[in-house]
Amino acid sequence: MKKNKKILIASHGSLAKGMLSSLNIIIGKVDNIETLCGYLDADFNLEHSIETIMKAQDFDKEELIVCTDMVGGSVNNGFIKFLGKYPFYLVSNVNLPFLIDLILSLDSFQDNTLETKVKEDVFGVKYINPMLQEWTNLEDV
C-alpha cells in the first residue's frame, strides 16, 4: 500500500511559517504540510514539541519528511535524536526551491528521492553577479 506523504518544516523562529506562506502563494494551498517554529516563546521545549508531533503521526498510513532550516542547529539536532525511535526522513538546510520541487514530486516519491535531490544540488545558494555576466555574453552571440 502506497503511503501518503506529509512534510514538516521546522525552524528557529518563524522561518517555517514564512516558507509555508510563500509555498501557498507560489504553488497554491498545500494540505500535507505542517510547521514547527521553535523558540518563539521563552518556555518552548523542542524535545517535547517533537515528541508530540511524532506520537500524533500515524506512520502506518503516512510517511513524514522533516525539513529543517540548518544543519548543526538545535532544531535539526533535536530531530536527529528521534531518528532511531521513529521512521521519518530528515533533510536540512532546506530552501524554497527545494521545497517546491519536493512537493511537486511527492506522487513519485521513493526512498532514494531525497538522496537524489540533495546530490543534484541544483537548489543551493547561487552568486548571481558572475552568472549575469555569463548570461549577458550569451545574448551577444
C-alpha positions in Angstrom: 0.0 0.0 0.0 1.4 3.4 -1.0 1.5 5.8 1.9 0.6 9.4 1.9 3.4 11.9 2.4 3.4 14.7 5.0 6.1 17.4 5.2 7.0 19.2 8.4 9.1 22.3 8.0 10.9 23.1 11.3 12.9 26.2 12.0 14.3 28.6 14.5 11.7 31.3 14.8 9.0 31.9 12.2 11.0 30.9 9.1 9.0 27.7 8.7 5.7 29.6 8.6 7.2 32.1 6.2 8.2 29.3 3.9 4.7 27.8 4.0 3.2 31.2 3.3 5.5 31.5 0.2 4.7 28.0 -0.9 0.9 28.7 -0.7 1.4 31.8 -2.9 3.7 30.1 -5.5 2.1 26.7 -5.9 -1.3 27.1 -4.2 -2.7 25.8 -0.9 -0.9 22.6 0.2 -2.7 20.5 2.7 0.0 18.0 3.6 2.5 20.5 5.2 2.8 21.5 8.8 5.3 23.8 10.5 7.2 23.9 13.8 8.5 27.3 14.7 11.0 26.9 17.5 11.9 29.3 20.3 9.2 31.9 19.8 8.3 31.7 23.5 10.7 31.6 26.4 9.1 28.3 27.6 9.5 26.5 24.3 10.6 22.9 24.7 11.9 21.4 21.5 12.1 17.8 22.7 8.5 17.9 23.9 7.3 19.5 20.7 9.0 16.9 18.6 7.7 14.0 20.7 4.2 15.4 20.5 4.4 15.6 16.7 5.8 12.0 16.4 3.2 10.5 18.7 0.4 12.1 16.7 1.9 10.7 13.4 0.3 7.5 12.0 3.5 6.0 10.4 1.5 3.0 9.2 -0.5 5.3 6.8 1.7 8.3 6.2 5.4 8.9 5.7 6.9 12.0 7.4 9.5 14.2 5.7 11.0 16.6 8.2 12.8 19.6 6.6 14.9 21.8 8.9 16.5 25.1 8.5 20.1 24.4 9.4 22.5 21.5 9.8 24.0 21.6 13.2 21.3 23.8 14.6 19.4 22.9 17.7 16.2 22.2 15.7 17.9 19.7 13.4 19.9 18.2 16.2 16.6 17.8 18.1 15.1 15.7 15.3 18.3 13.6 15.0 17.7 12.3 18.5 14.4 10.8 17.3 15.7 9.1 14.1 16.2 5.8 15.8 12.9 5.9 17.6 10.5 6.9 14.7 10.7 6.1 10.9 10.9 9.5 9.3 13.1 11.3 6.7 15.2 14.2 7.8 16.6 16.8 5.4 18.4 20.0 6.5 19.4 23.4 5.0 16.2 23.4 3.0 15.2 26.4 0.9 12.1 27.4 -1.0 13.2 25.9 -4.4 13.9 22.6 -2.8 10.5 22.5 -1.0 8.7 23.4 -4.2 10.4 20.6 -6.1 9.8 18.2 -3.3 6.1 19.0 -3.1 5.6 18.7 -6.8 7.4 15.3 -6.8 5.6 13.7 -3.9 3.5 11.5 -6.1 6.6 9.8 -7.4 8.5 9.8 -4.1 10.7 6.8 -3.3 13.2 6.0 -0.7 16.1 7.4 -2.8 14.2 10.6 -3.8 15.7 12.8 -1.1 19.2 11.5 -1.6 19.0 12.1 -5.4 17.7 15.7 -5.0 20.4 16.6 -2.5 23.1 15.1 -4.7 21.9 17.1 -7.7 22.5 20.3 -5.7 20.5 22.5 -8.1 18.8 24.2 -5.1 21.9 25.6 -3.4 22.9 29.2 -2.9 23.9 31.0 -6.1 26.0 34.1 -6.6 24.2 35.9 -9.4 26.7 38.6 -10.4 29.2 36.4 -12.3 26.3 34.4 -13.7 24.7 37.6 -15.0 27.9 38.4 -16.9 27.9 34.9 -18.4 24.2 35.3 -19.4 24.9 38.7 -21.0 27.8 37.2 -23.0 25.5 34.5 -24.3 23.0 37.1 -25.5 25.8 38.8 -27.5 26.3 35.6 -29.5 
